[in-house]
Amino acid sequence: MTLRVHHPPEPDCPRLPAALGAVASTLLIPLAARACGDALFPEVAVGDRHAARLLHALGAEVQPFLNDQPTLYGVLARTQVFRGQAEAFLHDHPRALGISLACGLAHYFQWLDNGRNRWIDADLPEVTALREQLLPSEPRRRNVGFDLSQPGWWQRLDLPGPHARTPLLLICEGVLMYFEPAQVAAVLREIGDNAPPGSLLLFDFICAQAVGQAQWHPSVRHTGAQFRWGPRRSDELATLHPRLQLQAEHRVMQGYGWPFATLDPFFRWCFGVPLYGVAQMRVAP
Ligand SMILES: C[S@@+](CC[C@H](N)C(=O)[O-])C[C@H]1O[C@@H](n2cnc3c(N)ncnc32)[C@H](O)[C@@H]1O
């Protein structure tokens, strides 16, 4: 099955700012997957109610991303992991504040709104401005501009501190692989130093072997972004910060046919890290 999508933008509709940087423009990859991938991969369909409209409004050329079926699958499968873990967390902490760090045009609150919780979607100011036009803030969900690579963002976002009683839900999807190792360490230090006990952090990661190899990635190579960080071994994830405890490492690609089902465990067996995975971390007292 081949997907072809290129909608001309509607008049007066927001466009992707021309000055959007390489990493910011990667937001189109998961957006295209959530907008168009369900029909191809019903077993990991996410039923995003907004993505197709957003893609249509932007009128961006996303055909190269739609031709990259492993990535379409991976985005949908990882969305299911993030969503499933977030739902389980909110079941135990129904009033917890959730935050999507580097949210792009993802909209987790469409699935996680339980009528009582609050949500923050945070990204670079230029992305937030675009987002505010397409997915305006609501009474219990707001769009906030920030820079995840600048230490001090926890206070700037006015997030609850380490003595707060209610834990936080933090989703950090599709971004840390584009940060330098020192920036990743700083992000995790910010979370580890500040998050209330019991908070849940979910982030996806690539393996160290993929660092510097984005020019070979069928989707990312079209954006100009580069992979800059990935753990050398999964054990590394458990040593990132003394308060960040690795609860689980989720595989994402093993459902994508036999080559991945075979290659992924083999790669992990050889190198001690999956090609791509989702880390689930709990913040200790
Ligand atoms: C691949 S997109 C992922 C978007 C979203 N999480 C998703 O999965 O659909 C990467 C996102 O990281 C954001 N980003 C990159 N650098 C950032 C920074 N320094 N601070 C905040 N957001 C950043 C980009 O603007 C972009 O929206």
The ligand as an SDF file (V2000), in Angstrom:
LIG
                    3D

 27 29  0  0  0  0  0  0  0  0999 V2000
   10.9310   14.9300   16.3520 C   0  0  0  0  0  0  0  0  0  0  0  0
   10.1270   16.3520   16.9910 S   0  0  0  0  0  0  0  0  0  0  0  0
    9.1600   15.5230   18.2340 C   0  0  0  0  0  0  0  0  0  0  0  0
    7.8900   16.2570   18.5040 C   0  0  0  0  0  0  0  0  0  0  0  0
    6.9060   15.4910   19.3930 C   0  0  0  0  0  0  0  0  0  0  0  0
    7.4780   15.1480   20.6550 N   0  0  0  0  0  0  0  0  0  0  0  0
    6.3910   14.2730   18.6650 C   0  0  0  0  0  0  0  0  0  0  0  0
    6.8120   13.1590   18.9580 O   0  0  0  0  0  0  0  0  0  0  0  0
    5.5440   14.4610   17.7860 O   0  0  0  0  0  0  0  0  0  0  0  0
   11.3680   17.1830   17.9510 C   0  0  0  0  0  0  0  0  0  0  0  0
   10.8260   18.3780   18.7030 C   0  0  0  0  0  0  0  0  0  0  0  0
   11.8330   18.8550   19.5950 O   0  0  0  0  0  0  0  0  0  0  0  0
   11.6920   20.2480   19.6670 C   0  0  0  0  0  0  0  0  0  0  0  0
   12.9390   20.8390   20.1950 N   0  0  0  0  0  0  0  0  0  0  0  0
   14.1580   20.7600   19.6370 C   0  0  0  0  0  0  0  0  0  0  0  0
   15.0600   21.4350   20.3740 N   0  0  0  0  0  0  0  0  0  0  0  0
   14.3640   21.9510   21.4270 C   0  0  0  0  0  0  0  0  0  0  0  0
   14.7360   22.7570   22.5300 C   0  0  0  0  0  0  0  0  0  0  0  0
   16.0020   23.1650   22.7110 N   0  0  0  0  0  0  0  0  0  0  0  0
   13.7820   23.1160   23.4110 N   0  0  0  0  0  0  0  0  0  0  0  0
   12.5060   22.7150   23.2390 C   0  0  0  0  0  0  0  0  0  0  0  0
   12.0930   21.9440   22.2070 N   0  0  0  0  0  0  0  0  0  0  0  0
   13.0090   21.5660   21.3110 C   0  0  0  0  0  0  0  0  0  0  0  0
   11.4290   20.6300   18.2340 C   0  0  0  0  0  0  0  0  0  0  0  0
   10.9410   21.9450   18.1010 O   0  0  0  0  0  0  0  0  0  0  0  0
   10.4620   19.5490   17.7980 C   0  0  0  0  0  0  0  0  0  0  0  0
    9.1350   19.9300   18.0230 O   0  0  0  0  0  0  0  0  0  0  0  0
  1  2  1  0
  2  3  1  0
  2 10  1  0
  3  4  1  0
  4  5  1  0
  5  6  1  0
  5  7  1  0
  7  8  2  0
  7  9  1  0
 10 11  1  0
 11 12  1  0
 11 26  1  0
 12 13  1  0
 13 14  1  0
 13 24  1  0
 14 15  1  0
 14 23  1  0
 15 16  2  0
 16 17  1  0
 17 18  1  0
 17 23  2  0
 18 19  1  0
 18 20  2  0
 20 21  1  0
 21 22  2  0
 22 23  1  0
 24 25  1  0
 24 26  1  0
 26 27  1  0
M  CHG  2   2   1   9  -1
M  END
$$$$
